[in-house]
Amino acid sequence: MRAAQVIRCTEAKKARLAPREVGPSGDKEMKGLDVISLILVIIGAIVWGLIGLFNWNLITAIFGDGTAITRIIYIIVGLAGLWQLMPLFRSFNSSM
């Protein structure tokens, strides 16, 4: 029985000391949907930067003003921004 306890203790120490990949969401790996939504949020930030700096909207320049595809793109980017709140809250919970 004592040998089994020593082995388990050694394995637990190795698991604690082993380096882990920790993504921005606080998980061991960043989930695929987190990566996709992060990319969409970055694209949205770039579009807003273009609007603020040059008063030029890339999305309406490509797809037209007020078209259905433009609205869908805005909705998808907005949902991606909401999705990015989840990894943020997970990182707050894991740090406490």
N, C-alpha and C positions, 0 to 999 in steps of 0.2 A: 504494500500500500504506500509506503514512504517513497519508493522509487517513482511511482505514478504521479505523486504530488510534485516531486522535483521536476519531472518532465513537463507537467502542465504549467508550473511556475516559470520554467525556462521558455516555453513557447509563448506564454503571455508577455514576458519581457521582450522577446524578439518582435512580437506583434506591435508593442508600444514603441519600440525603437526604430522600426522599419520606416523608411521614408514613404510618404503617401502623396499621390497627386491630388491636390485640392484646388478645385475651380472656384471662380468668383461666386458661384451660388452656394458655396460652403460644402457641397457634396464632394465625394472622392473624385468624381468626374463631372464635367458640365454636361447636362443632358442636351440632346439634339435640339429640342424645341427652345431651350434657353439660348443656344448658339444662334439659331435662325432668328429668334426675336431680337437678340442683341444686334445682329447685323442690320435688321430692319430699323431699329432705333437709331443706329449710327447713320444710316442712309437718311432717315428723317431729320436728324440733326444737321447733316450736310445741306439738305434742301432748305431748312430754316435759316441756315447760315447764308446761303445764296440769296434768299429773300431779304434778309436783314442787311447784307453788305451791298448788294447790287440791285435790289428790288426786282429780281428775276426768279421766277418759279420754274424749276426744271421739270416738274411733273406736268404742269399745264403746257409747257413748251413742247413736250413730247406727245402727250395724249390729248391736249385740248382743254379749254376751260369749261368746267361744268359737265364733262362727259361722265358716263357711268363708270368707265374704267378709272378715271381720276378719283371719283368718290370711293370706289372699292380700294384703291391703293391707300388713300387717306385712312379709311377704316381699318385696313390691315396693319398699317404702321401704328395707329392709335391703340389697337388691341395688343400689338407687340410691346408697346410702352407699358400698358397695364400688366402684361405678363412679366415684365422685368421687375415689377414690385415684389413678386414672389421670391426670387433669389435674394433680394434685398432684405426682406423680412426673415428669411431663413438664416442669413448671415448674422442678423441681430440676435436671433434666438440661439444660435450656436456659440456666440461670443459671451452670452450671459451665463 
